[in-house]
Amino acid sequence: MTKRSRNMGLAIPSPEEDVAIDAGIAADPDTQALTAQDIARLQPLRRPGRPLAERPKVPMTMRVDADVLEAIKAGGPGWQTRVNQVLREAVRRGKLSA
């Protein structure tokens, strides 16, 4: 019976299942063993995650009046970006100190 890894949700085969898997691999004519040189040449298909931002954003929680939030969100997707632009412009104009 397989166990599930709690962290990754991966199925870990039992020793008996490992033997059956290895036998299936050995019987497959299309398989080939990777050498240490092959493994050293392996590279990920892509770099995971987003590229590092020049000015990373900081998550925050704040409370605003419901009608204000409704008006902001009425502009459609990207409302958080628009709020950031409004605040940045206020800082630029000296209305807020950074």
N, C-alpha and C positions, 0 to 999 in steps of 0.2 A: 504494500500500500504506500502511496506517495505521501510525503509531508508537504505542507505549504510553508514557505518562508514568510514570517510575519511582516518583515520589512518590505519585500519586493513583490509578494504575491506569487512567487515562483513555485512550481511543483518540483520537489526534490525526489528523484527516483530512489526506490529501495535498492539494496544490493542485488536482489534477484532481477529487478527491472534493468539495472545497469548491465548485467550480464547479457540479457536479451537484446538490449540496445547495441552493445558492443558486437554481438554476433550478427545483428542486422547490418551494421556498418561494415564489418569484415566481408559479408557476403555481397555487398553492393559493388559492382565493378566500376562505378563512376566516382567512388571516393578515393581520396589520397590523403596521406598524412602530411601535415605541415611540418616543415623542418624549422629549426631555430632561426635560420636565415629568412625563411618565408615570414615567420612571425615578426621578426625585426623590421621587415619592410611594410607591414600592415599599417594603414593609416585610417582614421575615421573618415566616413563619407563626407561629413561636414562637421563643423565645430558646433556643439550643442549650445542652445540658448541664443539670446539676442546679443548683438555686439555691445561692448561697454559704452555707455553714454558719456559724452564730454562733461555734462552736468547732470549727474543722476538725480532722479526725482526721489522725494522722500514721502513715504505714506503718512497720511494724517487723518485725524477724525475731528470733525467740527460740526456744530449744530447751527442750522439756519432756519429761518421762518419757512413754513411749508409753501407759501405763495412765491417766495423768492426761488426756492428750489424748483418749483413747478415751471416758473418762467424760464429758468436756465435750461432745464431739460426739454422745454418745448422746442428749442432750436434743433433737436435731434441728436444723433450720435456725435460724440466728440465734445460733449458739454464740459467735461473736466478739463480738457485742453483749452477750451475757450475761457473758463474761469481762470486758469493759470495765466493766459494771455492778458486778461483784464488786470489781474494782480500785478503782473510784471510791468505793464504799462503804468500803473499807479506808482510803483516803486521808481520807475524811470523818470516820471514827472515830479518826483519828490513828495507825492501825496502820502506815501508810506516809506518808512526808513527800512532799509535792508539789513 
